[in-house]
Amino acid sequence: MITRSKTKSEKSTVNFHGNSEVKFEKTVKFEVNIDFDGASEAWKANKISIGNGSYKYVCQKINKNNTNCKRKCLLGENYCKIHK
C-alpha cells in the first residue's frame, strides 16, 4: 500500500502460540531530490520584486533584442498596456 507521504508499506503477520496475531509494517522511504534554488529562479522568471517579499508580474512580450519587457502587467493580464 502506498501512503499519502509516498512511502510504501508492507504488512506482514506473525502467528504466535494460540490464536493471537501480531501485525508488523515495514516502510520503505524514497529519496527526494529537489533543486530548491532552481525552482525559486524559475518561479521568479516572470516577476519583479517590489520589496518586502512581494512580487509583481512583468510583461511576457519579448522585445526585438530577445529580452523580456520589464513593465508591470495590467491587472489579470499577461501583458503591459503597451503590448496589449
GIBELFEN-V832378 format. One record per residue. NEAR is the number of other C-alpha atoms within 8 Angstrom. Layout:
# GIBELFEN-V832378
near->NEAR
near->NEAR
This chain:
# GIBELFEN-V832378
near->5
near->7
near->8
near->5
near->4
near->8
near->11
near->10
near->11
near->8
near->8
near->7
near->8
near->8
near->9
near->8
near->5
near->5
near->6
near->7
near->8
near->8
near->8
near->8
near->8
near->7
near->8
near->7
near->7
near->6
near->4
near->4
near->4
near->4
near->6
near->6
near->6
near->7
near->8
near->8
near->8
near->7
near->8
near->8
near->6
near->9
near->10
near->9
near->8
near->8
near->6
near->4
near->6
near->7
near->9
near->10
near->10
near->15
near->14
near->9
near->8
near->9
near->8
near->5
near->5
near->6
near->7
near->9
near->10
near->6
near->7
near->10
near->14
near->9
near->4
near->5
near->7
near->10
near->14
near->13
near->7
near->5
near->6
near->5
